[in-house]
Each structure stands twice: as structure tokens, then as C-alpha cells.
Amino acid sequence: MTDLKSMTPEELEAYFKELGQPKFRAMQVFRWLHGGVESFDEMTNLPKTLRERLKEECLLTVPQVERRQVSQLDGTIKYLWRLSDGNCVETVLMRYKHGNTVCVSSQVGCNMGCVFCASTLGGKVRDLTAAEILDQVIFTEKDCGETISNIVMMGIGEPLDNFDRVLRFLTLVNHPDGVNIGMRHISLSTCGLVKQIDKLARLGLQLTLSVSLHAPDDETRTRLMPVNRAVGVDLLMDTCRRYFETTGRRISYEYAMIDGVNDGDEQADRLARLLKGQPGHVNLIPLNEVAESPLKPSRRVRQFQQRLESRGVTATVRRKLGGDIDASCGQLRRRIMEGETHTPEEGST
Ligand code: SAH
């Protein structure tokens, strides 16, 4: 089956040319798909015969809302989508003064194995297609009836481990005739895959790169993030420096604050030394507790922040949104999927 929604307008033109259709069909179909149609019959400006043909030959992904949790505290909405093959992914809609931000997933599960993260507990099931990443934006907008102005790729999965499809998604979501979200309104978060960071740098996109650092030394970082065994903090920081030199875009470093693990004064000092002379910014994230993990949130977040600031490093503390609807990303999917395979009653909490 042909996945039209993952195609660029140029690819659609080539596809419709093959079918002997006029060139303008490409943009007609592109607009319908990006507008969130749920069947080919909704494409009312196409001849019926063409619609029938598309139905036979093409895929039309329409994720179903499996769960929708709305925060009573701040209006954050967490969606669990059921994909066409039965797998589930999460998307979160966050409301800020400057507009709505959607946090999208890039894979079903994840292979990176970070010990504090719920998304990686069952490993990676599969990569999402560009259309399935895009669907999260389109159908969140459709479901909540509000415009989305920013995207963060911080949901389930490691986006740079699904490089080509993620890049395709970025091209599509950026298109003026589609969702039309500018690169400067998109952030992409990575656990630090250096080859792919270099590859991304060469593309010179104006998006914001966030790097999940979480520790300033190899010993602690390897304990938290197995990916560090292959890369190491020094190589990662060299790569980040290069990224800035090539793109001119400052990197945002994410640092989940974990009690007694990475929140000491000496670690703040070490982090400050690591970032010295590098235009970057540290985003301290209060750890979300994951049921399967013994790690606890740090009680020293403010102190750590002040220590960084006093050493010339800009650091902000991430505001926690949707605290009442579920814990960190990946947990809802896990609960629902596990509930179904093992104990069905668990899925209904
Ligand atoms: N694979 C990407 C995107 C992951 S999620 C990456 O590693 O960056 C986005 C951020 O949330 C990452 O910085 C990730 O390390 C962090 N994170 C994951 N689980 C968390 C938890 N339980 N508490 C706080 N931050 C967490």
C-alpha cells in the first residue's frame, strides 16, 4: 500500500503523473491529508473513479483515541493513540501563554535503555512512519479544536534513531500548505547519538536541538544512560560544540534531577566547567517517578540551579504540567499495553 501522507508534494506529483492525473491533484490530496481527512471519500474535489483507485492502492492512517486524560490543574491533555497495527503511542498537548505545544513520539518504545525512563522498558517495537508522527499533530489539533504552534520531539522514542522518517516529518510539518509550523518552533531531543547529530548539523535546520545530558561525568552518565558507553561525555560535548559552530543554534541541555545520583554541588561545578565557553542553556527537569525504578526526584533542584547560575551557566527549571494525569511519558502506553496482555482490569485505572 502506498503511504501518500508520508510523501512530499514532489513525490505526490510523480505518483499522480503515473496514474495519468493532472499535476494539481498532488496539492489537492496533500491538503486533504494534512487537514486530517479520515477517508478518501471526504476528498470531494477528486473524481469518484480516482477515489476508488486510491482506496484500493493507498494507506490512510487515522489514529484512534484510546485514552484521553485532561489535567484539572492546567488543561494539559495526554492522548494515547491506537495505531492501525494495534500499537499505541502517546502525545501530550501543553498550554502555555505563548501558544499550544504538542509533544510527539517518534517510535513505538525505545532501544536506548535510560534507567529513569518508562518508554524504554520494553525495548523498541518499531519506528513510526513520517505520517504517523505527523498524525499526532494533525489529530491532536482536530480533537482539541485548537491551533498548535510549537512541537517538541520529546515523546516516546529516540528521534535520531529514526533519522530519515523524522526528517521527512519535519519537512512535511513545515510545509506552508500543510500544518505549517516553522523550524524555529520545533525542538528535537536526543540522548546524544553523535553521528546523527553531525548529520543533522550538515542540514543546517533552524530547529532547537536538546541534548539529554543528565550527568557531567562518564561514570554517572553511563550508569543512567547505556548510550554513554559508546560515546562518552567528551565526545558528546565536542559534537555539540561542532553543532553550534555549523548551525549557529544554541543547544539546550536536559538534566533530570535525581536524588543522590547527579544533584551534588561537585556535579554542578563539573557541569559548569563542561559548558564553559559554550553558548548553551541547561534545562533542569524534576525527575518523574517511574513505578519500575527506585530512583527518586532530587530535593536540591533550586540549589543546583543557583550554583550553576553563580558559575555563569544559564539554567531553568522545567515547570511540571499535567502532574495529576499520569507520570512521565511512556507510562500510560505501558500500563495499557501490559494491562491487555496480562491483567485486563489493570488497564482501566
Ligand atoms: N530520546 C530522546 C527523547 C526522550 S524524552 C532523548 O533521550 O532526549 C525527553 C526527555 O525526557 C529526555 O531528556 C529524557 O531523558 C527525559 N526523561 C525521560 N524519562 C524521564 C523521567 N522519568 N523524569 C524526567 N525526565 C525524563
Boltz pocket constraint, residues with backbone or C-beta under 6 A from the ligand:
constraints:
  - pocket:
      binder: B
      contacts: [[A, 112], [A, 114], [A, 116], [A, 117], [A, 118], [A, 153], [A, 154], [A, 155], [A, 156], [A, 157], [A, 158], [A, 159], [A, 189], [A, 190], [A, 191], [A, 192], [A, 210], [A, 211], [A, 212], [A, 254], [A, 255], [A, 256], [A, 285], [A, 286], [A, 287], [A, 288], [A, 289], [A, 290], [A, 328], [A, 329]]
      max_distance: 6.0
